[in-house]
């Protein structure tokens, strides 16, 4: 499957065989049997091309990995503990990838939090993953059309009492 996913196109037994033979000695019939077994299990589809077949992955490697993780997690008697143990095994780079994935699925807003003054605030993340805290009655500078550091109604292009551009 690794070869089929790597090439991301329909492949023949001969192509997979030649690639594998760069690493070790392997028989044509072995590769043919493995690809046929993958077809029987529904992991690849095949299309006849002359006297041979071209095999193509049914799903992506990412989708397959996700299905494996979901299956393992759903079989746990304590899913929360399983996730904590799994996250504990992750590298910092993997945790960043996880945070990015959660942001993609949930969107940029995480929900309300209590601000220092006791009022409700909303925590958002920008593309650089920097946290911003906004009060619901305040508009972010980008949304209001104002630039950082400007006061509402101020136009930096107009002079005192001027008309603007």
C-alpha positions in Angstrom: 0.0 0.0 0.0 2.9 2.4 0.7 4.0 2.3 -2.9 0.4 2.8 -4.2 -0.2 5.7 -1.9 3.2 7.2 -2.6 2.7 7.3 -6.4 -0.9 8.4 -6.1 -1.8 6.9 -9.4 -2.8 3.5 -10.8 0.1 1.1 -10.8 1.0 -2.3 -12.3 2.4 -5.3 -10.5 5.6 -4.8 -12.6 6.0 -1.2 -11.4 5.7 -2.2 -7.7 8.0 -5.2 -8.3 10.7 -3.1 -9.9 10.5 -0.5 -7.1 10.7 -3.2 -4.3 13.5 -5.0 -6.0 15.7 -1.9 -5.4 15.6 -2.8 -1.7 15.3 -6.6 -1.7 14.8 -9.7 -3.8 11.1 -10.4 -4.3 9.1 -12.5 -6.7 6.6 -11.2 -9.2 4.0 -13.7 -7.9 4.4 -12.4 -4.4 3.6 -8.8 -5.4 0.7 -10.0 -7.6 -0.7 -12.0 -4.6 -0.4 -9.1 -2.2 -2.1 -6.6 -4.6 -4.8 -9.2 -5.3 -5.4 -9.6 -1.6 -5.6 -5.9 -1.2 -8.2 -5.8 -4.0 -10.2 -8.6 -2.3 -10.2 -6.6 1.0 -11.4 -3.5 -0.8 -8.3 -1.4 -0.2 -7.5 -1.0 -3.9 -9.6 -1.1 -7.1 -8.2 -2.5 -10.3 -8.8 -2.0 -14.0 -7.8 -4.4 -16.7 -5.1 -3.1 -19.0 -4.3 -5.8 -21.6 -3.3 -9.0 -19.8 -2.5 -7.1 -16.6 -4.3 -4.9 -14.0 -3.7 -1.4 -12.8 -4.3 -1.0 -9.1 -5.3 2.2 -7.4 -5.9 3.0 -3.7 -9.6 3.3 -2.7 -8.8 5.9 0.0 -5.9 8.1 1.0 -3.3 7.1 3.5 -4.6 9.9 5.8 -8.1 8.5 5.7 -6.9 5.0 6.4 -4.8 6.2 9.4 -7.8 8.2 10.7 -10.0 5.1 10.4 -7.5 3.0 12.4 -7.2 5.7 15.1 -11.0 6.0 15.3 -11.4 2.2 15.6 -8.8 1.9 18.3 -10.2 4.8 20.2 -13.8 3.6 20.0 -12.8 0.2 21.4 -11.3 1.7 24.5 -13.1 1.3 27.8 -11.9 4.7 28.8 -11.6 6.9 25.6 -10.4 10.0 27.6 -7.6 8.1 29.2 -6.6 6.6 25.8 -6.4 10.1 24.3 -4.4 11.4 27.2 -1.9 8.5 26.9 -1.8 9.0 23.1 -1.2 12.8 23.4 1.6 12.0 25.9 3.4 9.9 23.3 3.3 12.8 20.7 6.3 15.0 19.8 5.9 18.8 20.0 5.6 18.9 16.2 2.8 16.3 16.3 1.0 18.3 19.0 1.2 21.4 16.8 -0.2 19.5 13.9 -3.0 18.3 16.2 -3.8 21.9 17.3 -3.8 22.9 13.6 -6.2 20.1 12.8 -8.6 21.0 15.7 -8.6 24.6 14.5 -9.5 23.5 11.0 -12.4 21.3 12.2 -13.7 23.8 14.8 -13.0 27.0 13.0 -11.1 29.9 14.5 -13.4 30.7 17.5 -13.0 28.5 20.6 -15.9 30.0 22.6 -16.5 32.3 25.5 -14.1 32.8 28.5 -14.2 35.0 31.5 -12.2 38.2 31.1 -10.2 39.9 33.8 -13.0 42.3 34.4 -15.5 39.4 34.8 -17.1 40.0 31.4 -17.4 37.5 28.7 -14.5 37.4 26.2 -13.9 35.3 23.1 -10.6 33.7 22.3 -9.6 33.5 18.7 -6.5 32.4 16.9 -5.1 34.0 13.8 -3.2 32.3 11.0 0.1 32.5 13.0 -1.7 30.7 15.9 -1.5 33.8 18.1 -4.2 34.1 20.7 -6.4 37.2 20.8 -9.0 37.9 23.4 -11.9 40.1 22.3 -15.0 41.3 24.1 -18.3 40.6 22.3 -19.2 44.3 22.1 -15.8 45.2 20.6 -15.1 44.8 16.9 -11.6 43.5 16.0 -9.6 46.1 14.2 -9.6 44.2 10.9 -13.4 43.8 11.0 -14.1 47.4 11.7 -12.0 48.7 8.9 -9.7 50.6 11.3 -6.0 50.1 11.5 -4.2 49.2 14.7 -3.6 52.3 16.9 -6.2 54.5 15.1 -9.2 55.9 16.9 -12.7 55.3 15.5 -13.6 58.0 13.0 -10.0 59.1 12.5 -8.7 59.1 8.9 -4.9 59.2 8.7 -5.1 60.6 5.2 -6.9 63.7 6.1 -5.3 66.7 7.8 -6.9 68.6 10.7 -10.5 69.2 9.8 -9.7 68.0 6.3 -12.1 66.1 4.0 -9.9 63.1 3.4 -8.4 62.3 0.1 
